[in-house]
Amino acid sequence: VERLQKQRDMGRLTARERIDYILDPNSFVELNMLSEHQCHDFGMDKKKFLGDGVITGHGTIRGRRAFIYSEDETVLGGSVGKTHGAKIHYILRLARETRVPVICLNASGGARIQEGMDNVFGMTGIFYQNTLNSGVVPQISAVMGACTGGNAYSSALCDFVVQVKKGSYIFITGPAVIKEVTGEEVSFEELGGAKAHSTVSGVVHLTADDDRGCLDLIRHLLDFLPQSNQDKPPGRPSTDPVDREVPELTDIVAIKMSKTYDVRKIIRAIVDDGDFFEIHRAFARNLVVGFARLGGRVAGFVANNPQFLGGCLDINSADKAARFIRTCDAFNIPLVSLVDVPGFMPGVRQEHGGIIRHGAKMLYAWTEASVAKIAVITRKMYGGAIPAMGVHEMGFDQVYAWPSAEMQMVGAEPAVRILYRRELDSAADKQAFFDDKVREYQDTYLTPYHSSSRSIVDAVIQPKDTRRLVISALRMLENKTEPARAFKKHGNIPL
C-alpha cells in the first residue's frame, strides 16, 4: 500500500489505475489474477505476490475489444520471471487468435535474475509472441516507468511505442554498466529518456507529458487502426464536404524552389476537419508520416517536408518511411504520398552510413505494399527520390501533379552542362547560350505535361482540387485487388 501511494504521490498512476483509465468503465476482465512465481531460492519464497507483478486481461476501448497487460513496479520492481512472462505470453497469444489489438503497459526492470534460467522462458517467450503477432494485430507499447533489458526489445517489436516524458526510461544496458565497461558517464534521461528516443534513436513514436496523456494517445491511435489484418480501419461520418476546395494550398507552397514551408499545413488543409495524427514527429523531420481521414476513411500520409534539409531523403527518413509504409500495408490503410523532394542527401557520411541500403528499404516497402497508393507531386521530384516517393513503376495506382511541379532525373542546369558540353565550349556568348538552353530544357522536359504525355502522371490538377481528387481516387480504389504474386516464404528486405 505504501509503495502504491508513493507512486501516486509522484503523479503517476498505479498499474491497475492505468488499466481502469484506458478501458471503458467496468469492461475489464482480469485473467490469471492468482498466479504466483514458483521460485524458492534467494529468499523468494517469502516474496510471493498474487499476480506476480503484472495485471493481464481484456476489456473494451470505445466499445472495441482489446487485450492488455500492465506491469507493476511496486512488485519486485516489475521484473519478469517465468510466471510473470507466462501471463503475458497468454495474453499475446489470445490477442492473435481472436484478432484483437494488444496494449502493453511496460514498467519493468527486466528479467528477474533470482529465477535463473527460468527467466529465459518468461522473457524470450514474449519476444516470440510479439513476433508472431506482428502484422496480424496492432501491438502498442507504452513506456511508463523503467523499460530495460529484455523489456526494451519487446517494445521495439511492437508497432508503436509511446513514452512518458518524466520518470520513464528505455534502454538495454543502464548507466552503471556502461560506465563500468566503456568509461562513459551518462544519466538515465540522456541515455533512455523520451527526448533521446523520440529525436535521436527513433525508437519512440509518440511522447506524452504524463500517464494520462500517454493513455489518451493510445486511445486516439487506436481510432485509426483496425482490429486485425483481416479488417479495415474504422470509418467515421464526416461533415467536411468531400468536394471542398482548398485554394489556400497555392499560398502555402511557394513556386520558388528555394523557399521552404511546413508540409503539415498542406495535410491539415486537405484532410477531414484538419485532424492529422502525426507519428515520429520529432525524428527525421525532413519527412512527415501520420494518419488522417479523407471522406471519413483512414489514410496514411508520407510527405517530404522542405522545412528541414530542404526535404531531402536521408538514412533516418528512409527508415521512418519504410516502417510506416509497411505498418499501413499490414493493416489495410491506404497511402497518400505528398512529393516535394530534390533527391537523396549527398555526402560521405550518408554514403558510409549506408544510404543505399536504407534508401532501398523505401523502394522495397512501396513495392511490397498492396494497399491503394496515391502520389501528389506538389513542387518537385528529382533523381533517385522519384521511385522512393511514388510512380506507377513502384506500384502506385494514381499519380497527380500540380501545374508548377518539376520532375526529372536531374535539374535543368546540370543536364544542359552534360548535353551541350561541346556547344558551350564553342559558343560566342557562353552565358546567353547556357541560359537559353536551360529555359528550353525546363519548358520541354521538366513540366508535368511532359510526364503526363508519357503516362507517368495521370493528371495535372489544380492545387485547390487536391482534396476532392484524392478522395475520389481512394474511393475508386477501395476494393482494389492485385494479381497473385510469385510464391515466397517471405521477401528479403535490405535491413
Number of C-alpha atoms within 10 A of each C-alpha: 7 8 12 16 13 13 16 13 10 9 13 20 20 21 23 15 14 20 24 16 14 21 22 16 13 9 14 20 12 13 16 17 14 9 18 17 19 14 19 13 11 10 10 14 11 10 14 18 13 14 21 28 29 29 23 25 21 23 22 18 17 13 10 15 21 22 23 28 26 26 29 24 23 19 19 17 16 25 28 30 27 24 23 26 24 19 23 26 22 17 23 27 18 17 27 22 12 14 21 22 25 27 26 23 26 30 28 32 22 22 26 22 13 16 20 13 13 18 22 19 16 23 27 18 19 26 20 15 20 25 14 14 24 17 20 20 29 27 25 22 24 28 30 31 25 24 28 25 18 22 27 23 19 23 27 17 21 23 19 23 23 24 32 24 21 17 18 21 28 32 19 14 14 17 19 14 12 13 12 10 9 8 11 11 13 14 11 16 17 14 19 25 23 28 20 18 23 23 17 14 13 21 22 29 21 25 24 18 12 19 24 17 14 22 23 14 18 20 15 11 17 21 17 22 22 23 23 22 20 13 14 17 21 14 15 13 8 14 10 14 13 19 14 14 17 17 14 14 20 15 8 15 21 14 14 9 15 8 11 17 16 16 23 17 15 21 23 15 22 26 23 23 15 16 15 20 18 18 20 23 19 19 23 25 20 23 27 27 24 21 25 23 22 27 25 18 22 25 24 26 27 23 26 27 25 23 15 15 17 20 26 20 28 25 21 20 24 24 22 25 26 21 15 24 25 20 20 22 22 20 23 23 28 24 26 25 21 25 28 29 29 28 22 22 18 12 10 10 11 16 14 9 13 14 23 16 16 22 24 19 23 27 19 19 21 25 16 16 21 21 25 25 27 24 25 27 26 26 23 24 26 21 16 17 22 21 20 27 29 27 21 17 10 19 18 23 20 22 24 26 29 23 17 20 22 26 24 21 15 16 20 19 15 10 16 20 15 10 11 13 12 10 13 19 10 9 12 10 10 13 11 12 14 19 14 12 20 19 14 14 17 16 15 12 16 24 21 29 22 17 19 16 11 10 12 17 21 17 19 20 18 19 20 18 17 25 22 18 16 23 21 16 16 23 15 11 17 13 9 12 10 7 5 6 6 5 7 6 5 6 9 7 14 12 8
